[in-house]
C-alpha cells in the first residue's frame, strides 16, 4: 500500500484505488469512530500490502 495508516482511517479513502472491488472507503473510519466513542482504542498496522487492526475495549 502506498498510503499511511492514518490516511486509511480517513473517510472516503481507499487503500488501493486500482482494484475493481466496490467500496466507499468508510468502513475503517466508522469502525475507528465507534470504537473511540465507546472508550476503546483502535490501532492499525501496515504490513506490506496488508493491514492489521487491533481494537481494545476497557472492561468495566
C-alpha positions as CSV (number, residue, x, y, z in Angstrom):
1,X,0.0,0.0,0.0
2,X,1.3,3.4,-0.9
3,X,-0.7,5.1,2.0
4,X,-0.1,5.7,5.7
5,X,-2.1,4.1,8.4
6,X,-3.6,7.5,9.4
7,X,-4.8,8.0,5.8
8,X,-6.5,4.7,5.7
9,X,-8.9,5.7,8.5
10,X,-9.9,9.0,6.8
11,X,-13.4,9.0,5.2
12,X,-13.6,8.0,1.6
13,X,-10.0,6.9,1.3
14,X,-9.5,3.5,-0.3
15,X,-6.3,1.5,0.2
16,X,-5.9,0.5,-3.4
17,X,-7.9,2.6,-6.0
18,X,-6.8,0.3,-8.8
19,X,-8.9,-2.7,-7.5
20,X,-12.2,-3.4,-9.1
21,X,-13.9,-4.3,-5.8
22,X,-16.7,-2.0,-4.6
23,X,-16.4,0.1,-1.5
24,X,-17.0,3.6,-0.3
25,X,-13.9,4.0,1.9
26,X,-15.9,4.4,5.0
27,X,-15.5,1.1,6.8
28,X,-12.3,1.8,8.8
29,X,-13.4,5.4,9.6
30,X,-16.7,4.1,11.0
31,X,-15.0,1.3,13.0
32,X,-12.5,3.8,14.5
33,X,-15.2,6.3,15.4
34,X,-17.5,3.7,17.0
35,X,-14.5,2.2,18.9
36,X,-13.4,5.5,20.3
37,X,-16.9,6.7,21.1
38,X,-17.2,3.7,23.4
39,X,-13.8,4.4,25.1
40,X,-11.8,1.8,23.2
41,X,-8.6,2.1,21.2
42,X,-8.3,1.5,17.5
43,X,-4.8,0.7,16.2
44,X,-4.0,0.0,12.5
45,X,-0.7,-1.6,11.4
46,X,0.6,-1.8,7.9
47,X,2.4,-5.0,6.8
48,X,3.4,-4.7,3.2
49,X,0.2,-4.8,1.1
50,X,-1.9,-5.9,4.1
51,X,-3.1,-4.1,7.2
52,X,-4.0,-5.4,10.6
53,X,-6.4,-3.7,13.1
54,X,-6.4,-4.2,16.8
55,X,-9.4,-3.0,18.7
56,X,-9.5,-2.9,22.5
57,X,-12.3,-2.1,24.9
58,X,-12.0,-1.4,28.6
59,X,-13.6,-3.9,30.9
60,X,-15.9,-2.2,33.4
